[in-house]
Amino acid sequence: MRILFVCSGNTCRSPMAEWFARKRLGGQADFESTGTRAVDGASASNEAREVMRKFFGIDISSHRSLTVRCPLRQLLSNFLESHGAYFCIG
């Protein structure tokens, strides 16, 4: 199964959810994250990196943001055809 986490910038909420899910669920699924208004290639925010490291022992410093390349409705429709679930994080 593949799971997609979506937020706006893909530098805080969705990468935190993605990496947390990776650690908790391991190889049970493939995890991805994206942002509706993200700038491709941005690092996770300092705050997100610190919270994940301090409270969960997870290093997300290698995360790079990725923007949604098509209208969100189309993305979700296409994604559900090939994935199992998606989560929009407001």
matplotlib code that plots the C-alpha trace (Angstrom):
import matplotlib.pyplot as plt

x = [0.0, 1.1, 0.0, 0.2, 0.2, -0.7, -0.4, 0.4, 4.1, 5.5, 8.0, 6.2, 3.0, 3.1, 6.8, 6.4, 3.4, 5.3, 8.4, 6.5, 4.4, 7.6, 9.1, 5.9, 4.7, 8.0, 7.7, 3.9, 3.5, 5.3, 4.9, 5.1, 4.2, 3.6, 2.4, -0.3, 1.9, 5.3, 8.6, 10.4, 13.5, 13.0, 14.2, 11.9, 11.5, 13.9, 11.0, 9.8, 13.3, 13.8, 10.4, 10.9, 14.4, 13.7, 10.3, 10.4, 14.1, 13.6, 16.0, 14.1, 17.0, 17.1, 13.5, 13.0, 9.7, 7.7, 4.8, 1.6, 2.0, -1.7, -5.0, -5.5, -8.7, -6.9, -4.0, -6.2, -8.2, -5.1, -3.5, -6.4, -6.3, -2.7, -2.5, -4.4, -5.0, -4.3, -4.4, -4.9, -3.4, -4.9]
y = [0.0, 3.6, 6.4, 10.1, 13.0, 16.4, 19.9, 23.3, 23.8, 20.2, 21.5, 20.9, 18.9, 16.4, 15.5, 15.0, 12.7, 10.9, 10.2, 9.3, 6.8, 5.4, 4.8, 3.4, 1.3, 0.5, -1.7, -2.1, 0.7, 3.2, 6.8, 10.0, 13.7, 16.7, 20.3, 22.2, 25.4, 23.9, 25.1, 22.1, 21.1, 23.1, 21.5, 20.6, 23.6, 24.0, 23.5, 20.3, 18.9, 19.7, 18.3, 15.1, 14.6, 15.7, 13.9, 11.0, 10.4, 10.8, 12.7, 14.3, 16.5, 14.7, 15.7, 17.9, 19.4, 18.5, 20.4, 19.0, 19.0, 18.9, 20.1, 18.5, 16.8, 15.2, 14.2, 12.6, 10.8, 9.5, 8.7, 6.6, 4.5, 3.5, 4.0, 2.9, 6.1, 9.8, 12.3, 16.0, 17.9, 21.4]
z = [0.0, -0.7, 1.6, 0.7, 3.2, 1.8, 3.3, 1.9, 2.1, 2.6, 5.1, 8.4, 8.8, 5.9, 6.2, 9.9, 9.3, 6.6, 8.6, 11.7, 9.8, 8.3, 11.7, 13.3, 10.4, 8.7, 5.6, 5.9, 3.3, 1.2, 2.4, 0.5, 1.2, -1.0, -0.7, -2.6, -2.5, -1.9, -3.4, -4.7, -2.9, 0.4, 3.6, 6.4, 8.7, 11.7, 14.1, 12.4, 12.4, 16.1, 17.2, 15.3, 16.6, 20.2, 20.8, 18.4, 17.7, 13.9, 11.7, 8.8, 7.7, 4.3, 3.5, 0.4, -0.4, -3.5, -4.9, -6.3, -10.1, -11.0, -9.5, -6.1, -7.1, -10.1, -7.9, -5.3, -8.0, -9.7, -6.4, -5.1, -8.3, -7.5, -3.8, -0.7, 1.2, 1.4, 4.3, 3.9, 6.8, 7.2]

ax = plt.figure().add_subplot(projection="3d")
ax.plot(x, y, z, "-o")
ax.set_aspect("equal")
plt.show()
